[in-house]
Structure formats: structure tokens, C-alpha cells
């Protein structure tokens, strides 16, 4: 299992990159563009991940705990059994993503999505 600790990914871009089965901790993923990325069974914790684009990415069975995702896009992302424990997703975009399959999703964001639908 790859462990990336205090890594700097700010402004990185990549289509189809894989972080499957990896652990990313206390890192900077601000403004990344990881379209169609693979984060399956991964762990992303205690990180800044705002204004990123994770459209069409697969986060199935991942733990995304205590992150800041303000302004990030998860459009059409796969969120099967994805755990967002204490992550700030209030201003993130989840169009077409299966948020109903995620766990510990920010309650206020859930209300906003259901009211918009």
C-alpha cells in the first residue's frame, strides 16, 4: 500500500491516474484536476482538497475523512460506500454522483441536494 504523507499535489492534472489502495495524509490537493481517477479502497485524510475536479472518478470503498473539499467537483463520481467522515463538502458539486451510497455525508449538504432535486 502506497503512503503519501504531507505531499504537494496542488494544480496537478491527470486523466485516469490511480491512487487505488493508497493512503494520502496531511497533503495539499488544492486545484487538482484528476478526471476519471481511481481512488478505490483508498484513504484521503486531514488534507486540503478544495477547488479540485474529481469528475467521473471512482471513490468506492474509500475513506475521505476530515478533508476540505470546498468548491470541488465530484460530477458523476462513484461514491459506493465512500466515507466522508467530518469532511467539508458543503460547497462541492455532486451532479450525477451517487451520494445516496456514501456514508457520513455532511448533513446540511444532503438537505441542500434533496431540496434541489
OpenMM code with the backbone's topology and positions (N, CA, C; nanometers):
from openmm import Vec3, app, unit

residues = "UNK UNK UNK UNK UNK UNK UNK UNK UNK UNK UNK UNK UNK UNK UNK UNK UNK UNK UNK UNK UNK UNK UNK UNK UNK UNK UNK UNK UNK UNK UNK UNK UNK UNK UNK UNK UNK UNK UNK UNK UNK UNK UNK UNK UNK UNK UNK UNK UNK UNK UNK UNK UNK UNK UNK UNK UNK UNK UNK UNK UNK UNK UNK UNK UNK UNK UNK UNK UNK UNK UNK UNK UNK UNK UNK UNK UNK UNK UNK UNK UNK UNK UNK UNK UNK UNK UNK UNK UNK UNK UNK UNK UNK UNK UNK UNK UNK UNK UNK UNK UNK UNK UNK UNK UNK UNK UNK UNK UNK UNK UNK UNK UNK UNK UNK UNK UNK".split()
positions = [
    Vec3(0.0857, -0.1182, 0.0000),
    Vec3(0.0000, 0.0000, 0.0000),
    Vec3(0.0895, 0.1235, 0.0000),
    Vec3(0.0641, 0.2120, -0.0934),
    Vec3(0.1382, 0.3380, -0.1008),
    Vec3(0.0921, 0.4327, 0.0073),
    Vec3(0.1847, 0.4989, 0.0740),
    Vec3(0.1526, 0.6005, 0.1733),
    Vec3(0.2186, 0.7307, 0.1291),
    Vec3(0.1360, 0.8337, 0.1134),
    Vec3(0.1840, 0.9662, 0.0741),
    Vec3(0.1516, 1.0616, 0.1881),
    Vec3(0.2542, 1.1099, 0.2553),
    Vec3(0.2379, 1.1925, 0.3737),
    Vec3(0.2946, 1.3309, 0.3464),
    Vec3(0.2105, 1.4326, 0.3744),
    Vec3(0.2480, 1.5722, 0.3524),
    Vec3(0.3000, 1.5955, 0.2105),
    Vec3(0.2247, 1.5435, 0.1148),
    Vec3(0.2604, 1.5561, -0.0267),
    Vec3(0.1943, 1.6777, -0.0888),
    Vec3(0.2596, 1.7362, -0.1851),
    Vec3(0.2076, 1.8529, -0.2548),
    Vec3(0.1627, 1.8182, -0.3956),
    Vec3(0.0310, 1.8178, -0.4171),
    Vec3(-0.0257, 1.7900, -0.5489),
    Vec3(-0.0902, 1.9150, -0.6098),
    Vec3(-0.0810, 2.0294, -0.5446),
    Vec3(-0.1512, 2.1498, -0.5883),
    Vec3(-0.1338, 2.1728, -0.7380),
    Vec3(-0.2475, 2.1919, -0.8057),
    Vec3(-0.2546, 2.2196, -0.9501),
    Vec3(-0.2134, 2.1025, -1.0387),
    Vec3(-0.1932, 1.9843, -0.9838),
    Vec3(-0.1586, 1.8689, -1.0674),
    Vec3(-0.2765, 1.8310, -1.1555),
    Vec3(-0.2466, 1.7755, -1.2710),
    Vec3(-0.3503, 1.7304, -1.3621),
    Vec3(-0.3172, 1.5919, -1.4122),
    Vec3(-0.4205, 1.5125, -1.4290),
    Vec3(-0.4013, 1.3793, -1.4836),
    Vec3(-0.5348, 1.3116, -1.5069),
    Vec3(-0.5479, 1.2461, -1.6184),
    Vec3(-0.6696, 1.1723, -1.6511),
    Vec3(-0.6417, 1.0245, -1.6303),
    Vec3(-0.7261, 0.9607, -1.5517),
    Vec3(-0.7124, 0.8178, -1.5282),
    Vec3(-0.6014, 0.7803, -1.4314),
    Vec3(-0.5534, 0.8745, -1.3522),
    Vec3(-0.4493, 0.8420, -1.2547),
    Vec3(-0.5057, 0.7473, -1.1482),
    Vec3(-0.4177, 0.6694, -1.0880),
    Vec3(-0.4641, 0.5735, -0.9878),
    Vec3(-0.3978, 0.5964, -0.8527),
    Vec3(-0.4850, 0.6119, -0.7527),
    Vec3(-0.4445, 0.6145, -0.6134),
    Vec3(-0.5152, 0.5009, -0.5399),
    Vec3(-0.5547, 0.3986, -0.6135),
    Vec3(-0.6251, 0.2844, -0.5546),
    Vec3(-0.5380, 0.2220, -0.4459),
    Vec3(-0.6013, 0.1884, -0.3348),
    Vec3(-0.5342, 0.1249, -0.2213),
    Vec3(-0.4236, 0.2103, -0.1604),
    Vec3(-0.4238, 0.3403, -0.1869),
    Vec3(-0.3213, 0.4308, -0.1324),
    Vec3(-0.3753, 0.5078, -0.0130),
    Vec3(-0.2836, 0.5579, 0.0672),
    Vec3(-0.3186, 0.6459, 0.1787),
    Vec3(-0.2501, 0.7799, 0.1541),
    Vec3(-0.3320, 0.8864, 0.1508),
    Vec3(-0.2810, 1.0226, 0.1363),
    Vec3(-0.3194, 1.0964, 0.2634),
    Vec3(-0.2212, 1.1494, 0.3338),
    Vec3(-0.2442, 1.2083, 0.4655),
    Vec3(-0.1748, 1.3447, 0.4747),
    Vec3(-0.2477, 1.4422, 0.5294),
    Vec3(-0.1965, 1.5780, 0.5521),
    Vec3(-0.1318, 1.6354, 0.4264),
    Vec3(-0.2029, 1.6263, 0.3154),
    Vec3(-0.1479, 1.6687, 0.1869),
    Vec3(-0.2274, 1.7824, 0.1263),
    Vec3(-0.1703, 1.8436, 0.0239),
    Vec3(-0.2323, 1.9551, -0.0469),
    Vec3(-0.2739, 1.9086, -0.1855),
    Vec3(-0.4057, 1.8928, -0.2035),
    Vec3(-0.4618, 1.8573, -0.3328),
    Vec3(-0.5450, 1.9722, -0.3879),
    Vec3(-0.5121, 2.0934, -0.3489),
    Vec3(-0.5859, 2.2103, -0.3946),
    Vec3(-0.5743, 2.2281, -0.5449),
    Vec3(-0.6871, 2.2515, -0.6083),
    Vec3(-0.6980, 2.2820, -0.7511),
    Vec3(-0.6451, 2.1726, -0.8430),
    Vec3(-0.6464, 2.0468, -0.7958),
    Vec3(-0.6047, 1.9370, -0.8832),
    Vec3(-0.7137, 1.9107, -0.9867),
    Vec3(-0.6757, 1.8467, -1.0932),
    Vec3(-0.7711, 1.8047, -1.1956),
    Vec3(-0.7430, 1.6572, -1.2221),
    Vec3(-0.8134, 1.5714, -1.1477),
    Vec3(-0.7977, 1.4271, -1.1589),
    Vec3(-0.9288, 1.3692, -1.2127),
    Vec3(-0.9482, 1.3811, -1.3429),
    Vec3(-1.0688, 1.3318, -1.4092),
    Vec3(-1.0557, 1.1805, -1.4281),
    Vec3(-1.1632, 1.1076, -1.4009),
    Vec3(-1.1677, 0.9633, -1.4214),
    Vec3(-1.0562, 0.8919, -1.3432),
    Vec3(-1.0265, 0.9418, -1.2242),
    Vec3(-0.9208, 0.8830, -1.1409),
    Vec3(-0.9746, 0.7648, -1.0605),
    Vec3(-0.8832, 0.6814, -1.0163),
    Vec3(-0.9176, 0.5638, -0.9376),
    Vec3(-0.8656, 0.5815, -0.7952),
    Vec3(-0.9607, 0.6014, -0.7023),
    Vec3(-0.9292, 0.6141, -0.5597),
    Vec3(-0.9875, 0.4972, -0.4808),
    Vec3(-1.0266, 0.3894, -0.5490),
    Vec3(-1.0919, 0.2762, -0.4832),
    Vec3(-1.0078, 0.2223, -0.3671),
    Vec3(-1.0768, 0.1943, -0.2568),
    Vec3(-1.0140, 0.1384, -0.1367),
    Vec3(-0.9017, 0.2265, -0.0827),
    Vec3(-0.9041, 0.3527, -0.1176),
    Vec3(-0.8006, 0.4444, -0.0720),
    Vec3(-0.8426, 0.5206, 0.0525),
    Vec3(-0.7471, 0.5925, 0.1075),
    Vec3(-0.7704, 0.6759, 0.2246),
    Vec3(-0.7118, 0.8129, 0.1971),
    Vec3(-0.7955, 0.9152, 0.2101),
    Vec3(-0.7511, 1.0544, 0.1985),
    Vec3(-0.7976, 1.1233, 0.3256),
    Vec3(-0.7026, 1.1642, 0.4102),
    Vec3(-0.7389, 1.2217, 0.5393),
    Vec3(-0.6583, 1.3477, 0.5699),
    Vec3(-0.7244, 1.4343, 0.6466),
    Vec3(-0.6604, 1.5545, 0.7017),
    Vec3(-0.5929, 1.6390, 0.5939),
    Vec3(-0.6583, 1.6531, 0.4800),
    Vec3(-0.5963, 1.7215, 0.3670),
    Vec3(-0.6819, 1.8367, 0.3151),
    Vec3(-0.6158, 1.9258, 0.2438),
    Vec3(-0.6830, 2.0348, 0.1735),
    Vec3(-0.7021, 1.9885, 0.0298),
    Vec3(-0.8259, 1.9829, -0.0133),
    Vec3(-0.8570, 1.9343, -0.1473),
    Vec3(-0.9604, 2.0248, -0.2129),
    Vec3(-0.9526, 2.1528, -0.1841),
    Vec3(-1.0525, 2.2460, -0.2358),
    Vec3(-1.0261, 2.2822, -0.3822),
    Vec3(-1.1365, 2.3166, -0.4502),
    Vec3(-1.1349, 2.3595, -0.5905),
    Vec3(-1.0761, 2.2549, -0.6847),
    Vec3(-1.0855, 2.1283, -0.6481),
    Vec3(-1.0373, 2.0211, -0.7344),
    Vec3(-1.1478, 1.9680, -0.8234),
    Vec3(-1.1090, 1.8986, -0.9279),
    Vec3(-1.2049, 1.8359, -1.0188),
    Vec3(-1.1802, 1.6854, -1.0186),
    Vec3(-1.2748, 1.6139, -0.9594),
    Vec3(-1.2677, 1.4689, -0.9481),
    Vec3(-1.3817, 1.4046, -1.0286),
    Vec3(-1.4267, 1.4728, -1.1324),
    Vec3(-1.5382, 1.4242, -1.2130),
    Vec3(-1.5089, 1.2850, -1.2689),
    Vec3(-1.6098, 1.2005, -1.2660),
    Vec3(-1.6056, 1.0635, -1.3187),
    Vec3(-1.5059, 0.9739, -1.2454),
    Vec3(-1.4587, 1.0140, -1.1293),
    Vec3(-1.3631, 0.9330, -1.0534),
    Vec3(-1.4353, 0.8304, -0.9670),
    Vec3(-1.3644, 0.7261, -0.9332),
    Vec3(-1.4214, 0.6179, -0.8529),
    Vec3(-1.3593, 0.6193, -0.7130),
    Vec3(-1.4443, 0.6498, -0.6145),
    Vec3(-1.4036, 0.6535, -0.4742),
    Vec3(-1.4656, 0.5380, -0.3955),
    Vec3(-1.5085, 0.4345, -0.4635),
    Vec3(-1.5753, 0.3218, -0.3975),
    Vec3(-1.4899, 0.2650, -0.2841),
    Vec3(-1.5556, 0.2428, -0.1711),
    Vec3(-1.4935, 0.1829, -0.0527),
    Vec3(-1.3746, 0.2625, -0.0004),
    Vec3(-1.3771, 0.3942, -0.0210),
    Vec3(-1.2690, 0.4811, 0.0261),
    Vec3(-1.3090, 0.5556, 0.1522),
    Vec3(-1.2076, 0.5999, 0.2244),
    Vec3(-1.2280, 0.6848, 0.3415),
    Vec3(-1.1746, 0.8231, 0.3069),
    Vec3(-1.2632, 0.9218, 0.3097),
    Vec3(-1.2268, 1.0615, 0.2823),
    Vec3(-1.2612, 1.1402, 0.4088),
    Vec3(-1.1761, 1.1335, 0.5078),
    Vec3(-1.2081, 1.1868, 0.6398),
    Vec3(-1.1321, 1.3152, 0.6710),
    Vec3(-1.2073, 1.4099, 0.7263),
    Vec3(-1.1509, 1.5353, 0.7757),
    Vec3(-1.0742, 1.6128, 0.6677),
    Vec3(-1.1375, 1.6249, 0.5502),
    Vec3(-1.0793, 1.7000, 0.4385),
    Vec3(-1.1632, 1.8225, 0.4087),
    Vec3(-1.1036, 1.9175, 0.3408),
    Vec3(-1.1748, 2.0367, 0.2959),
    Vec3(-1.1898, 2.0289, 0.1445),
    Vec3(-1.3147, 2.0048, 0.0986),
    Vec3(-1.3450, 1.9900, -0.0434),
    Vec3(-1.4223, 2.1100, -0.0987),
    Vec3(-1.4117, 2.2246, -0.0365),
    Vec3(-1.4860, 2.3430, -0.0783),
    Vec3(-1.4573, 2.3758, -0.2251),
    Vec3(-1.5628, 2.3874, -0.3042),
    Vec3(-1.5500, 2.4246, -0.4448),
    Vec3(-1.5059, 2.3112, -0.5359),
    Vec3(-1.4930, 2.1899, -0.4839),
    Vec3(-1.4502, 2.0773, -0.5674),
    Vec3(-1.5684, 2.0176, -0.6424),
    Vec3(-1.5369, 1.9506, -0.7530),
    Vec3(-1.6381, 1.8872, -0.8364),
    Vec3(-1.6232, 1.7355, -0.8303),
    Vec3(-1.7347, 1.6712, -0.7991),
    Vec3(-1.7422, 1.5258, -0.7971),
    Vec3(-1.8504, 1.4806, -0.8959),
    Vec3(-1.8632, 1.5501, -1.0060),
    Vec3(-1.9689, 1.5208, -1.1019),
    Vec3(-1.9538, 1.3795, -1.1579),
    Vec3(-2.0629, 1.3038, -1.1489),
    Vec3(-2.0697, 1.1658, -1.1974),
    Vec3(-1.9666, 1.0738, -1.1309),
    Vec3(-1.9236, 1.1066, -1.0111),
    Vec3(-1.8286, 1.0222, -0.9383),
    Vec3(-1.9002, 0.9023, -0.8770),
    Vec3(-1.8270, 0.7929, -0.8621),
    Vec3(-1.8781, 0.6738, -0.7960),
    Vec3(-1.8425, 0.6833, -0.6486),
    Vec3(-1.9457, 0.6853, -0.5639),
    Vec3(-1.9265, 0.7032, -0.4200),
    Vec3(-1.9804, 0.5850, -0.3400),
    Vec3(-1.9770, 0.4659, -0.3972),
    Vec3(-2.0272, 0.3461, -0.3292),
    Vec3(-1.9477, 0.3209, -0.2017),
    Vec3(-2.0159, 0.3306, -0.0884),
    Vec3(-1.9566, 0.3043, 0.0424),
    Vec3(-1.8373, 0.3966, 0.0729),
    Vec3(-1.8401, 0.5168, 0.0190),
    Vec3(-1.7356, 0.6159, 0.0463),
    Vec3(-1.7693, 0.6864, 0.1770),
    Vec3(-1.6730, 0.6939, 0.2665),
    Vec3(-1.6927, 0.7522, 0.3988),
    Vec3(-1.6351, 0.8936, 0.4023),
    Vec3(-1.7240, 0.9934, 0.4144),
    Vec3(-1.6849, 1.1342, 0.4177),
    Vec3(-1.6762, 1.1880, 0.5610),
    Vec3(-1.6402, 1.1063, 0.6556),
    Vec3(-1.6405, 1.1432, 0.7965),
    Vec3(-1.5724, 1.2789, 0.8197),
    Vec3(-1.6493, 1.3738, 0.8701),
    Vec3(-1.6056, 1.5087, 0.9072),
    Vec3(-1.5368, 1.5864, 0.7941),
    Vec3(-1.5677, 1.5527, 0.6696),
    Vec3(-1.5150, 1.6295, 0.5570),
    Vec3(-1.6130, 1.7390, 0.5187),
    Vec3(-1.5597, 1.8550, 0.4868),
    Vec3(-1.6407, 1.9696, 0.4461),
    Vec3(-1.6672, 1.9611, 0.2963),
    Vec3(-1.7912, 1.9284, 0.2617),
    Vec3(-1.8323, 1.9181, 0.1217),
    Vec3(-1.9450, 2.0161, 0.0897),
    Vec3(-1.9705, 2.1097, 0.1799),
    Vec3(-2.0854, 2.1986, 0.1663),
    Vec3(-2.0880, 2.2705, 0.0321),
    Vec3(-1.9761, 2.3194, -0.0145),
    Vec3(-1.9720, 2.3952, -0.1399),
    Vec3(-1.9184, 2.3127, -0.2566),
    Vec3(-1.9147, 2.1814, -0.2423),
    Vec3(-1.8717, 2.0926, -0.3507),
    Vec3(-1.9906, 2.0592, -0.4405),
    Vec3(-1.9615, 2.0210, -0.5646),
    Vec3(-2.0636, 1.9889, -0.6642),
    Vec3(-2.0660, 1.8379, -0.6869),
    Vec3(-2.1851, 1.7783, -0.6734),
    Vec3(-2.2001, 1.6336, -0.6857),
    Vec3(-2.3017, 1.5953, -0.7942),
    Vec3(-2.3147, 1.6752, -0.9000),
    Vec3(-2.4123, 1.6435, -1.0057),
    Vec3(-2.3862, 1.5041, -1.0624),
    Vec3(-2.4886, 1.4222, -1.0619),
    Vec3(-2.4793, 1.2894, -1.1206),
    Vec3(-2.4056, 1.1862, -1.0366),
    Vec3(-2.3514, 1.2268, -0.9220),
    Vec3(-2.2813, 1.1320, -0.8347),
    Vec3(-2.3823, 1.0603, -0.7453),
    Vec3(-2.3516, 0.9409, -0.7067),
    Vec3(-2.4429, 0.8617, -0.6234),
    Vec3(-2.4177, 0.8880, -0.4740),
    Vec3(-2.4461, 1.0105, -0.4319),
    Vec3(-2.4239, 1.0494, -0.2918),
    Vec3(-2.5082, 0.9669, -0.1951),
    Vec3(-2.6176, 0.9108, -0.2424),
    Vec3(-2.7013, 0.8288, -0.1548),
    Vec3(-2.6305, 0.6990, -0.1137),
    Vec3(-2.5229, 0.6648, -0.1800),
    Vec3(-2.4461, 0.5450, -0.1465),
    Vec3(-2.3278, 0.5748, -0.0544),
    Vec3(-2.3029, 0.7053, -0.0277),
    Vec3(-2.1909, 0.7461, 0.0584),
    Vec3(-2.2320, 0.7397, 0.2051),
    Vec3(-2.1325, 0.7370, 0.2938),
    Vec3(-2.1574, 0.7344, 0.4376),
    Vec3(-2.1016, 0.8612, 0.5015),
    Vec3(-2.1593, 0.8984, 0.6140),
    Vec3(-2.1149, 1.0150, 0.6910),
    Vec3(-2.1050, 1.1412, 0.6054),
    Vec3(-2.1995, 1.1533, 0.5142),
    Vec3(-2.2043, 1.2692, 0.4256),
    Vec3(-2.2570, 1.3883, 0.5047),
    Vec3(-2.2005, 1.5036, 0.4878),
    Vec3(-2.2369, 1.6243, 0.5620),
    Vec3(-2.3889, 1.6470, 0.5561),
    Vec3(-2.4525, 1.6478, 0.6718),
    Vec3(-2.5989, 1.6540, 0.6803),
    Vec3(-2.6581, 1.7756, 0.6095),
    Vec3(-2.6000, 1.8920, 0.6265),
    Vec3(-2.6518, 2.0126, 0.5618),
    Vec3(-2.6429, 2.0011, 0.4099),
    Vec3(-2.5364, 1.9407, 0.3589),
    Vec3(-2.5210, 1.9219, 0.2144),
    Vec3(-2.6273, 1.8251, 0.1638),
    Vec3(-2.6550, 1.7190, 0.2380),
    Vec3(-2.7597, 1.6242, 0.1993),
    Vec3(-2.8939, 1.6954, 0.1854),
    Vec3(-2.9245, 1.7839, 0.2813),
    Vec3(-3.0501, 1.8592, 0.2761),
    Vec3(-3.0547, 1.9489, 0.1534),
    Vec3(-2.9455, 2.0153, 0.1229),
    Vec3(-2.9413, 2.1029, 0.0055),
    Vec3(-2.9614, 2.0258, -0.1229),
    Vec3(-2.8989, 1.9082, -0.1320),
    Vec3(-2.9148, 1.8264, -0.2521),
    Vec3(-3.0589, 1.7776, -0.2656),
    Vec3(-3.1186, 1.7326, -0.1558),
    Vec3(-3.2553, 1.6829, -0.1634),
    Vec3(-3.3547, 1.7942, -0.1940),
    Vec3(-3.3295, 1.9143, -0.1439),
    Vec3(-3.4165, 2.0279, -0.1741),
    Vec3(-3.4031, 2.0735, -0.3178),
    Vec3(-3.2873, 2.0561, -0.3772),
    Vec3(-3.2653, 2.0970, -0.5166),
    Vec3(-3.3269, 1.9975, -0.6136),
    Vec3(-3.3389, 1.8702, -0.5693),
    Vec3(-3.3864, 1.7638, -0.6578),
    Vec3(-3.5321, 1.7619, -0.6649),
] * unit.nanometer
topology = app.Topology()
chain = topology.addChain("A")
for resn in residues:
    res = topology.addResidue(resn, chain)
    for name in ("N", "CA", "C"):
        topology.addAtom(name, app.Element.getBySymbol(name[0]), res)
